[in-house]
C-alpha cells in the first residue's frame, strides 16, 4: 500500500515540526540543572502530559487494540492498578525525592545500602532503557514495514536520529513540551479513529456494543486464583508492582517530580499524568473491540491474510491505511510515531542524567560543573541514542521482540523495586543482607524469565507461574530475604 500525497505531507510535516520545535530550546541559555529538570519551573499540566506520554509507547498504541481485538479487556486490569500506585506515589515517593533534592533516583539507595546499591541500580536502569528504546523503535517499524514496505532498518534510523536531534539540542524542556504536544496528538488521533469506526457501522454505533457483548469482548478476565494464567488478580497484582516500580525507582518519573515548581505542583502533575492513562488505555481497548465489531459486520473489508488470529496486532494499522479518510491516515501514523518518540526522548534524557550523576561525577570527576557537565550530558545522550538504534536493528529477525523485551526488562529491572522497598520500609537493614537478597531475587527473576525459553517442556525446575508474576516474586524474595536476615542478626546482637 502507498500513502497518499496528502497523508505523506501531514506525516512529514508533523515529524519536521516536532524536531524543529524541540531543537529550538537549544538557543536558551541553560545550565546542567536546566538540561536535567528544566530548572524546576515547568507547569504541572505539561509535566503531567509528559508522564502520560511516558506511560504510552508505540507498543501500547498498537498492542492494546490488538489485544482487545484478539480476546477481551483483561489487559485493562493493568490500568486499574495505576490509581492505587499513584496515590502511594504522591503520599510517599514525591515528598521523598523532592526532599532529597538529588537528580538521581538511585542516590537514595546509596544512603541506605552504600555505593554498590546505587551503582547496581543505575546500571540495571541503563540496560533496561537500552532494551526499551530498542524494542520500541523496532516494534514501531514493523507495522510501517507491513503496510508500506518501508525498510525496517531505515525506519529505525530515521526515528532514532529524529528523536536524538531534539533530545540532545533541547534537553529536558524539549522532552517535556514535545511530550505534551505528542500526548495531545495521540489522544486526538485515537478519538477520531474510534468515532469513524463507530459511525461507519451499518446499523449505527450501538452495533459495536451488541456484537462486542455477543462475543464476550468486554470481559475483564477470569476471577479465578490460578497463578499460571493471566487472571484478573494476576494482572492486577502485576500492574501494582510495575507501577510502584515506575513511580518509586524509575528515573523518568523522578526527574519529573523535581521539575515542578513546588511539592503541590509535583503532586498535581503526577496525578494528572497517571490517571489520564486510565481512560486513554480504555479508549485503546475500545478501539480494538470496535474494530472486531466493524469487521464482523463487514467481513469483506478484511483481507484473508488478517483473518488469522496471530495477525491481530496488524488489523489496526491496516484499518488506519484502508479505512480512514485522506489526511486522517497521516495523522494516525503521526500519532503512532508520537507515542514512540515521546518514550524514547524521555529515556535518552534520563539515561544521560544517570551517566552524569551516578557514574561520571561519582567515580571520574566529582567536582565537575558548568560547561563540563553539559558536555557529558550531550555526549551521553548521543551515545545512548546511538546504542538504542543499534539494539533496535539487532531486534530485527528476533522471533518475538515483545517477548524478548519482557524477558530482558524483567531481568534488568526486577531487582531494583525490591531493594528500594527494603530501604524504604525496612529499618536497620544490613548492607550484606540486602546484597544477598538482591542476588537471590535476581536468580528467581532469571529462572522465571528464561526457563520458558531455554528449557524444554516437561523438564524439571521449569517455572509454571505466569510470566507477569516474575517481578512480583523477585521483589518479594529480595525484600523478605534482606528483612529477615537483618532481623535475625539484630536479634542475635541484642
Secondary structure by P-SEA (a helix, b strand, c coil): ccccaaaaaaaaaaaaaaaaaaaccccccccccccccccccccaaaaaaaaaaaacccccccaaaaaaaaccccccccccaaaaaaaaaaaccaaaaaaacccccaaaaaacccaaaaaaaaaaaaaaaaaaaaaaaaaaaaaaaaaccccaaaaaaaaaaaaaaaaaaccaaaaaaaaaaaaaaaaaaaaaaaaaaaaacccccaaaaaaaaaaccccccccccccccccaaaaaaaaaaaaaaaacccaaaaaaaaacccaaaaaaaaaaaaaaaaaaaaaaaaaaaaaaaaaaaccccccccccccccccaaaaaaaacccccaaaaaaaaaaaaaaaaaaaaaaaaaaaaaacccccccccccccaaaaaaaaaaaaaaaaaaaaaaaaaacccccaaaaaaaaaaaaccaaaaaaaaaaccccccaaaaaaaaaaaaaaaaaaacccccccccccccccccccaaaaaaaaaaaaaaaaaaaaaaaaac
